[in-house]
Amino acid sequence: MSDDLEVRKGERIPRRPLPDFKEAASFREAIQRDGVMGTILGDSNQYGPLSMLFVLLGVATVTGALIKLVSILL
């Protein structure tokens, strides 16, 4: 176990230190300041989960379109 993990009284799972987190005024500001990858993967602001939902929506749309295209061609 690493030295920077803290186990609190009554808990069995150690806690990691909190990541560097900076609040943004809007989703647009979060993307401009931290970048797309920093917001989505780095969770550097409060819009990380929202941006991950947008990525999921995009991937699901592309996957659905490809499946439909393959079903039409076959």
Phi and psi in degrees as GROMACS dihedral restraints (atoms count N, CA, C in turn):
[ dihedral_restraints ]
;  ai    aj    ak    al  type     phi  dphi    fc
    3     4     5     6     1   -75.0    20    10
    4     5     6     7     1   154.5    20    10
    6     7     8     9     1   -71.6    20    10
    7     8     9    10     1   -23.6    20    10
    9    10    11    12     1   -84.2    20    10
   10    11    12    13     1    -0.4    20    10
   12    13    14    15     1   -87.6    20    10
   13    14    15    16     1   137.5    20    10
   15    16    17    18     1  -115.2    20    10
   16    17    18    19     1   127.2    20    10
   18    19    20    21     1  -105.6    20    10
   19    20    21    22     1   118.1    20    10
   21    22    23    24     1   -87.6    20    10
   22    23    24    25     1   159.6    20    10
   24    25    26    27     1   -60.9    20    10
   25    26    27    28     1   130.8    20    10
   27    28    29    30     1    85.8    20    10
   28    29    30    31     1    -1.8    20    10
   30    31    32    33     1  -114.2    20    10
   31    32    33    34     1   147.5    20    10
   33    34    35    36     1  -106.5    20    10
   34    35    36    37     1   -20.4    20    10
   36    37    38    39     1   -98.7    20    10
   37    38    39    40     1   124.6    20    10
   39    40    41    42     1   -69.4    20    10
   40    41    42    43     1   150.6    20    10
   42    43    44    45     1  -101.2    20    10
   43    44    45    46     1   139.2    20    10
   45    46    47    48     1   -82.7    20    10
   46    47    48    49     1   156.3    20    10
   48    49    50    51     1   -65.7    20    10
   49    50    51    52     1   149.8    20    10
   51    52    53    54     1   -65.9    20    10
   52    53    54    55     1   141.5    20    10
   54    55    56    57     1   -73.0    20    10
   55    56    57    58     1   165.9    20    10
   57    58    59    60     1   -66.7    20    10
   58    59    60    61     1   122.0    20    10
   60    61    62    63     1  -135.5    20    10
   61    62    63    64     1   125.4    20    10
   63    64    65    66     1  -124.9    20    10
   64    65    66    67     1   125.4    20    10
   66    67    68    69     1   -72.4    20    10
   67    68    69    70     1   147.3    20    10
   69    70    71    72     1  -119.6    20    10
   70    71    72    73     1   149.7    20    10
   72    73    74    75     1   -73.6    20    10
   73    74    75    76     1   -31.3    20    10
   75    76    77    78     1  -148.7    20    10
   76    77    78    79     1   166.8    20    10
   78    79    80    81     1   -62.2    20    10
   79    80    81    82     1   -40.6    20    10
   81    82    83    84     1   -61.7    20    10
   82    83    84    85     1   -43.6    20    10
   84    85    86    87     1   -64.5    20    10
   85    86    87    88     1   -38.0    20    10
   87    88    89    90     1   -62.4    20    10
   88    89    90    91     1   -43.3    20    10
   90    91    92    93     1   -67.5    20    10
   91    92    93    94     1   -42.0    20    10
   93    94    95    96     1   -65.8    20    10
   94    95    96    97     1   -41.7    20    10
   96    97    98    99     1   -77.8    20    10
   97    98    99   100     1   -47.5    20    10
   99   100   101   102     1  -100.7    20    10
  100   101   102   103     1    -9.8    20    10
  102   103   104   105     1    82.3    20    10
  103   104   105   106     1   163.9    20    10
  105   106   107   108     1   -66.2    20    10
  106   107   108   109     1   -48.5    20    10
  108   109   110   111     1   -68.7    20    10
  109   110   111   112     1   -35.8    20    10
  111   112   113   114     1   -65.7    20    10
  112   113   114   115     1   -37.2    20    10
  114   115   116   117     1   -74.8    20    10
  115   116   117   118     1   -43.5    20    10
  117   118   119   120     1   -74.5    20    10
  118   119   120   121     1   -54.9    20    10
  120   121   122   123     1   -92.2    20    10
  121   122   123   124     1   -33.7    20    10
  123   124   125   126     1   -82.5    20    10
  124   125   126   127     1   -14.9    20    10
  126   127   128   129     1    49.1    20    10
  127   128   129   130     1    46.9    20    10
  129   130   131   132     1   -82.4    20    10
  130   131   132   133     1    -4.2    20    10
  132   133   134   135     1  -152.5    20    10
  133   134   135   136     1  -178.8    20    10
  135   136   137   138     1   -75.0    20    10
  136   137   138   139     1    -4.8    20    10
  138   139   140   141     1   -96.1    20    10
  139   140   141   142     1     9.5    20    10
  141   142   143   144     1   -58.3    20    10
  142   143   144   145     1   -51.4    20    10
  144   145   146   147     1   -62.9    20    10
  145   146   147   148     1   -37.6    20    10
  147   148   149   150     1   -65.3    20    10
  148   149   150   151     1   -43.5    20    10
  150   151   152   153     1   -66.8    20    10
  151   152   153   154     1   -33.7    20    10
  153   154   155   156     1   -66.0    20    10
  154   155   156   157     1   -34.8    20    10
  156   157   158   159     1   -65.0    20    10
  157   158   159   160     1   -39.2    20    10
  159   160   161   162     1   -63.6    20    10
  160   161   162   163     1   -40.3    20    10
  162   163   164   165     1   -64.4    20    10
  163   164   165   166     1   -43.1    20    10
  165   166   167   168     1   -60.5    20    10
  166   167   168   169     1   -42.8    20    10
  168   169   170   171     1   -61.6    20    10
  169   170   171   172     1   -43.0    20    10
  171   172   173   174     1   -64.6    20    10
  172   173   174   175     1   -45.5    20    10
  174   175   176   177     1   -65.2    20    10
  175   176   177   178     1   -40.2    20    10
  177   178   179   180     1   -65.4    20    10
  178   179   180   181     1   -38.4    20    10
  180   181   182   183     1   -65.6    20    10
  181   182   183   184     1   -46.0    20    10
  183   184   185   186     1   -63.8    20    10
  184   185   186   187     1   -43.6    20    10
  186   187   188   189     1   -62.7    20    10
  187   188   189   190     1   -44.6    20    10
  189   190   191   192     1   -62.3    20    10
  190   191   192   193     1   -40.3    20    10
  192   193   194   195     1   -65.6    20    10
  193   194   195   196     1   -40.6    20    10
  195   196   197   198     1   -66.0    20    10
  196   197   198   199     1   -40.5    20    10
  198   199   200   201     1   -63.9    20    10
  199   200   201   202     1   -42.2    20    10
  201   202   203   204     1   -63.9    20    10
  202   203   204   205     1   -41.6    20    10
  204   205   206   207     1   -63.5    20    10
  205   206   207   208     1   -43.1    20    10
  207   208   209   210     1   -65.4    20    10
  208   209   210   211     1   -39.5    20    10
  210   211   212   213     1   -67.6    20    10
  211   212   213   214     1   -32.4    20    10
  213   214   215   216     1   -71.7    20    10
  214   215   216   217     1   -39.8    20    10
  216   217   218   219     1   -73.3    20    10
  217   218   219   220     1   -26.8    20    10
